[in-house]
Amino acid sequence: MLVPLYQAKAELFRTLGHPVRIRVLELLQDGPKPVRDLLQEIDIEASSLSQQLAVLRRAGIVTSSRSGANVVYELAASEVVELMQAARRLLTEVLSGQGELLAELNRTLTESGRARP
């Protein structure tokens, strides 16, 4: 039985729904990295990083290979970089809009004389 596209998308976003996984994807945008380099950049236990990498690998978002004693991870597709960039643009737009709303609220409070020092 085929999974509807919207359901597959939801599963993808659930997979991405962890800060460590997002940080891993950000670090891998610059190219493949061994686990030891990822551990230096992300302040978590090796076992926790391993679990998060396994989730990304099972979802097909990253791939791994062995180089001697090192396990090296890389993005499975360049579209992951595009997705991360799109998320940054969206967040920038949303937060910019919130900043404008906050400024308007502060301006309204000041004009009404209810602003707190």
Secondary structure, 3 states (H helix, E strand, C coil): CCCCHHHHHHHHHHHCCCHHHHHHHHHHCCCCEEHHHHHHHCCCCHHHHHHHHHHHHHCCCEEEEEECCEEEEEECCCHHHHHHHHHHHHHHHHHHHHHHHHHHHHHHHHHCCCCCC
